[in-house]
Amino acid sequence: MDYRYYRGDRPKLPNKWVKHIHKLRYIGTLMLLGGVLLPWLMVLDIVETSYFWNFLSMGLISLGIMSYIIGFVYNSYVDRAD
């Protein structure tokens, strides 16, 4: 068993990720807003309903939730490491 993780010597994230990890939360928020706005525009008959727009909005919501959660977790991980 490798005990180096219990001593606090965790593997570090690459520096290029650490600099821009907060942007993942912003991208996730924009995806979530787009995924919620698109069905609302379809209900108001501003955008015509089609399978493409439905799948796009569902995909934006799913990817937005995942990227926001990943960005939140990694951001707290990076803040804790500093």
GIFEN-V569872 format. One record per helix or strand of 3 or more residues. SS is the DSSP state (~ for helix, > for strand). FROM is the first residue (numbers start at 1). TO is the last residue. If there is no record, write none. Layout:
ss	from	to
SS	FROM	TO
SS	FROM	TO
//
This chain:
ss	from	to
~	15	20
~	23	43
~	51	81
//
